[in-house]
Amino acid sequence: MHIEENLKLDFKDVLIRPKRSTLTSRSQVELQREFVFHHSRKTYHGIPIIAANMDSTGTMEMAAAMGKHGLSVALHKHYEEQELIDYFSQLQNKSTGFYSMGITQTDFDKFSAVMAKAQNAIEYVCIDVANGYTEGFINFVKKVRSAYPHLTIMAGNVVTGDITEELILAGADIVKVGIGPGSVCTTRKMTGVGYPQLSAVIECADAAHGLGGQICADGGCVVPGDLAKAFGGGADFIMLGGMLAGHDECAGDLIERDGQQFKRFYGMSSRAAMDKYAGGVAKYRASEGKEVLLPYRGAVEASLLDILGGVRSACTYVGAHKLKELTKRTTFIRVTQQLNEVFGKS
C-alpha cells in the first residue's frame, strides 16, 4: 500500500488567469489544429473535438452535424457491418469519423471485414476499453498497428504517464485519457478507482508529447469552460458525451412525461447498455454506469456554437490567437468557488 501525497486537481478546482491580449474580437481566434501523427504519418486538419462513441452520441447523424464545423465523431461499435461499409466508403473528410471497436477477436474480425469491403476507406480508429492497463489491451493495439500500419489509432482509457508512454510505443497515435469522470459513469463509485481529470490530462499530455504522440481528454467536461481548461492543460483532442446528449442527432426516441420531452442517456457499462447488447449484466461483474432522462435539446447546432464560442472567448482572455497557443498561455489558479450561485447554478 502507498499513499501519494501530491495534490490532484479536477476542472472545478481551477480557473484560468487572464493575460494581456492583442485580440480585438473572438472571430480572430483560429480553432483549427494541424497534427502529423507519430505512427500513421497522416496529417489531421480540423477542430479537435470528438463526439463520444456511445450509442446515443456516436451516430452518423451526429457526424453529419459536427462535420460541418470540422469536428469529429467516434461512431459507436454497434452499427451493422454493411452500414459501416456504406458510411466509410462515401466519407469525404476521413477525420470526421472514427471507427470504434473493443479488443475481442470478434471486434477485430468485423473491422477486418469492413476494411476489406470498404477498400481501406477507414483512416481513423478508436480502440476503446474501460481499463487500458491490461496487457491484453496493449497487445491488441500492437496487433492492429502491425496489421494496418497506415491507420491513425486512438486508444484508451488510461490516466497516468507510464501507460500513456507504453501505448504510444505499442502503436497508438492518440491516447484517450479518463477513468470515471463521465456524467453517466459510476466506475469511481463502484470500484474506488479513478484520477481527477485535469491532473490526468496534464500528466498524460506531458508523457505523450515527449514521444511525439497526442492525447484525447475523455470525460469530465460539463460546460464550455471545461474544454478551455482541458486544452489549456495540454489536451490535443477532447471527447464529449453528456454535453452532446439529448439532441435530435442522438439515437433514441423522445419520451414525454408531464408535458415535457426527454431523451434517454446512459453509460456504455450501465445495466441499460448491457441489457441491450449483452443480454444483461454478467454474474461476475457489476454495472459501472447509470441511465438518466435529459430534457430534449433540439438540434445540436446551437450547442456546438456555444461550445466553440466559449473556447474562442477563453483564447481571447489569455491572448491566444490560435488554439495551439492556449496551453502555452494558460496559468491555472486554484479556487474554492467557480460561480456566483445566488440565483442558481445555471
Buried (B, 14 or more C-beta within 10 A) or exposed (E): EEEEEEEBBBBBBBBBEEEEBEBEEBEBBBBEBEBEBBBBEBEBEBBBBBBBBBBBBBBBBBBEBBBEBBBBBBBBBBBEEEEBBBBBEEBEEBBBBBBBBBBEEEBBEBBEEBBEBBEEBBBBBBBBBBBBBEEEBBEBBBBBBEEBEEBBBBBBBBBBBEBBBBBBBBBBBBBBBBBBBBBBBBBBEBBEBBBBBBBBBBBBBBBBBEEEBBBBBBBBBEBBBBBBBBBBBBBBBBBBBBBBBBBBBBBBEEEEEEEEBBBBBBBBBBBBBBEBEEEEBEEEEEBBBBBBBBEBBEEBBEBBEEBBEBBBBBBBBBBBBEBBBBBEBBEBEEEEEBEEEEEEEE
